Structures are given as C-alpha cells and as structure tokens.
Amino acid sequence: MKWNDTLEEVAGSKLKIRIIRTLCESGRPLTGMKLARAGRYSHTQTYKALDELETLGVVTKEYVGASHLYSLNSTSYIVNEMLAPALVAEKKMLGALASKFYKRIGKNLVSITLYGSVARLEDEPGSDLDLILVARDTADLESLEDIAAEISLDAALEFGGPVSAFVVSETDYHRRLSEGRAMWANVKSEGRTILRKDLEALQVG
C-alpha cells in the first residue's frame, strides 16, 4: 500500500487501467494471459503491472494448477472507494449525455443513434461524438435542431469533447437506413441506439 499519491501509482498507466477495467467487467478471476490479450499489451508488461497492482493491494492472486488467477481485491478501499465509482461513472457517460437531449427535447425525441468512431470503439482524444436524433414526424425539426445545437455546445464543455448531433424525422431516418447510401451505410452497420432510461436499459457498450 502507498498512502501518498496513491492514484498515480494505481492508475498511472493505460495498462493498469485496462487491467482494472477488464477485471471489473468480467466479474471473475482471469489469467495474466487473458488480461494481456484484453489489454493488448505484452505478457511481460502485463505481469509487471499485475505485480505492482498486487503490491498496492488492488488485485489478489491465487494459484490454480500451473496458472495464476487474478481478481480485484473486494475488500480494498482503493477499489471500492476510488476505482469502482470511477468505472461506474465511465460506463454512464453516454447515458448521461443522452439524457440531456431526452430531457430537453421531451416526447418529440423518439431515439438517439450513436455512430462513427465512438460506436466502433475506435475513438481517440479529440474524436467527435456523432449522434442522430430521431424525432417524431409531427415535430418542428428546425426548432429541434436549434435545441440540439445548444445542448451539443454545453455537452462539449461538460464532457470534454466535440458533440455532433443532427435531427431527422422518424420516417426519413428509416428511409435513409433502408436505402443505405453514403454515411447511412455506416450508420446501418455500426449504429447503436441509446434508449430512454425510463423505458429500458441503455443499448450501448
């Protein structure tokens, strides 16, 4: 355990964060080899990071035959009070952003489709978050576009990256998807719907 500057030691590398995230999402012990593959790092780098995390009390290691199985330390203060809440918040980011559109636009917003690099899990720092806002056919699209632009500007500041959202009617959306021309071919293949929280769980991730 390191009492001072703990976060720098625990989360001071992408590899360590990926290990922690993978273990948290798996909910079960994993071998070092599986963690290396999931993190896309070498076995040597992964085992070094695991040793450091074990020293800090973040992960535990058990011997099963010739293999080592690693788990998050369920009794760790660092895991329960620092890391787990951060990972939960990370998972909720898209939902939190979508909620801003749903709350502001209301019943005229049918659904939100996520597409582009974020939907493909290929986003990098500075990547746009691309959204299609599907509105009811009876809605005033021009008014909704103004509202969407305002929300996008605010969201870019809050979430730290550009948000690009445009509005289409429900009929137009389905027509363009069926035609599959230009960007709509990509939307059809990679698009993911972020539904209202009050209707059902978010269909992302």
C-alpha positions in Angstrom: 0.0 0.0 0.0 1.2 3.5 -0.8 -0.6 6.2 1.3 0.6 9.3 -0.6 -0.1 10.0 -4.3 -2.0 6.7 -4.4 -3.8 7.3 -7.7 -0.5 8.0 -9.6 0.7 4.6 -8.5 -2.6 2.7 -9.2 -3.8 4.4 -12.3 -0.6 5.9 -13.7 -0.7 3.9 -16.9 -3.2 2.8 -19.5 -2.2 -0.8 -19.0 -3.1 -0.7 -15.3 -6.4 1.0 -16.0 -7.2 -1.6 -18.7 -6.4 -4.5 -16.3 -8.7 -3.0 -13.6 -11.5 -2.3 -16.1 -11.3 -5.8 -17.5 -11.4 -7.5 -14.1 -14.2 -5.3 -13.0 -16.3 -6.0 -16.1 -15.5 -9.7 -16.1 -16.7 -10.2 -12.5 -14.5 -13.3 -12.2 -10.8 -14.2 -11.9 -8.7 -14.1 -15.1 -5.2 -15.3 -16.0 -2.4 -13.0 -16.8 -2.5 -14.2 -20.4 -6.2 -13.2 -20.8 -5.5 -9.9 -19.3 -2.6 -9.3 -21.7 -4.8 -10.1 -24.7 -7.6 -7.9 -23.4 -5.3 -5.0 -22.7 -3.3 -5.5 -26.0 0.0 -5.4 -24.2 2.8 -8.0 -24.0 2.8 -10.7 -21.3 5.9 -9.2 -19.8 4.4 -5.7 -19.4 1.1 -7.1 -18.1 2.7 -9.3 -15.5 4.8 -6.4 -14.3 1.7 -4.2 -14.0 -0.1 -7.0 -12.1 2.8 -7.4 -9.7 2.6 -3.7 -9.0 -1.2 -3.7 -8.5 -0.9 -6.7 -6.2 1.7 -4.9 -4.1 -0.7 -2.0 -3.8 -3.4 -4.3 -2.7 -5.6 -3.7 -5.7 -5.6 -7.2 -7.1 -5.2 -10.6 -5.5 -3.5 -13.6 -7.0 -4.3 -17.3 -6.5 -2.6 -20.4 -7.8 -4.7 -22.8 -9.8 -2.5 -25.6 -11.0 0.3 -24.1 -13.1 -1.7 -20.8 -13.6 -2.2 -17.7 -11.6 -5.7 -16.2 -11.5 -6.1 -12.5 -10.7 -9.1 -10.8 -9.2 -9.9 -7.3 -7.9 -9.5 -7.2 -4.2 -13.1 -6.9 -3.0 -12.0 -5.6 0.4 -9.7 -2.9 -0.9 -10.5 0.7 0.0 -8.8 1.8 -3.2 -11.0 -0.5 -5.3 -14.3 0.2 -3.5 -14.0 4.0 -2.9 -11.8 5.2 -5.8 -11.7 2.8 -8.7 -15.1 1.2 -8.8 -17.0 4.5 -8.7 -14.9 5.9 -11.5 -15.5 2.9 -13.6 -19.3 3.1 -13.0 -19.2 6.8 -13.9 -17.3 6.0 -17.1 -19.9 3.5 -18.1 -22.7 6.0 -17.5 -21.2 8.8 -19.6 -23.1 8.1 -22.8 -26.3 7.6 -20.9 -25.8 10.9 -19.1 -25.2 12.7 -22.3 -28.2 11.2 -24.0 -30.4 12.1 -21.0 -29.6 15.8 -21.7 -31.2 15.5 -25.1 -34.2 13.4 -23.9 -35.0 15.7 -21.0 -34.7 18.9 -23.1 -36.5 17.7 -26.2 -39.0 15.5 -24.5 -41.5 13.3 -26.2 -40.7 14.6 -29.6 -37.4 12.7 -29.4 -38.0 9.1 -30.3 -34.5 7.7 -30.1 -30.8 8.6 -30.4 -28.4 6.7 -32.6 -24.7 6.6 -31.9 -22.4 6.1 -34.9 -18.9 6.8 -36.0 -15.6 6.1 -34.2 -17.2 6.0 -30.8 -19.7 3.4 -31.9 -16.9 1.4 -33.5 -14.8 1.7 -30.2 -12.1 3.4 -32.3 -12.3 6.9 -30.8 -9.3 8.8 -29.8 -8.8 12.0 -27.8 -10.5 14.8 -29.8 -12.8 12.4 -31.7 -16.3 13.7 -32.3 -19.3 12.0 -30.7 -21.7 11.5 -33.6 -25.4 11.3 -32.8 -28.5 11.1 -34.9 -31.6 12.4 -33.1 -34.7 10.7 -34.4 -37.8 12.9 -34.0 -41.5 12.3 -34.3 -42.8 13.1 -37.8 -45.0 15.8 -36.3 -42.2 17.6 -34.6 -40.8 21.0 -35.7 -37.4 19.9 -36.9 -36.0 23.4 -37.3 -36.8 24.2 -33.6 -35.3 20.8 -32.5 -32.1 21.5 -34.5 -31.6 24.8 -32.6 -32.1 23.0 -29.3 -29.8 20.1 -30.3 -27.1 22.7 -31.2 -27.4 24.3 -27.8 -27.2 21.0 -25.9 -24.2 19.9 -28.1 -22.3 23.1 -27.2 -22.9 22.6 -23.4 -22.1 18.9 -23.6 -18.8 19.6 -25.3 -17.7 21.7 -22.4 -19.1 19.2 -19.8 -17.7 16.0 -21.3 -14.5 17.5 -22.8 -15.0 16.7 -26.5 -16.9 17.8 -29.5 -20.5 16.5 -29.9 -22.1 16.4 -33.3 -25.9 15.8 -33.3 -28.3 16.3 -36.1 -32.1 15.8 -36.3 -34.1 13.7 -38.7 -37.8 12.7 -38.7 -38.6 9.1 -37.9 -39.9 8.4 -41.4 -36.8 10.0 -43.0 -34.5 8.1 -40.7 -35.9 4.6 -41.6 -36.0 5.6 -45.3 -32.3 6.6 -45.3 -31.3 3.5 -43.4 -33.1 1.2 -45.9 -31.5 3.0 -48.8 -28.1 2.7 -47.2 -26.4 5.4 -49.2 -23.2 7.2 -48.3 -22.8 7.6 -44.5 -26.1 5.8 -43.9 -24.5 2.5 -44.9 -22.1 3.0 -41.9 -25.0 4.0 -39.6 -26.8 0.8 -40.6 -23.8 -1.4 -39.9 -22.3 0.3 -36.8 -25.1 2.4 -35.3 -26.2 1.8 -31.8 -29.4 3.1 -30.1 -29.3 4.9 -26.8 -32.8 4.5 -25.5 -34.6 6.4 -22.8 -33.6 5.4 -19.3 -37.2 5.4 -18.2 -38.1 2.8 -20.9 -35.3 0.3 -20.7 -31.6 -0.2 -20.2 -29.2 1.7 -22.4 -28.3 -0.3 -25.5 -24.7 0.8 -25.7 -21.3 -0.6 -24.7 
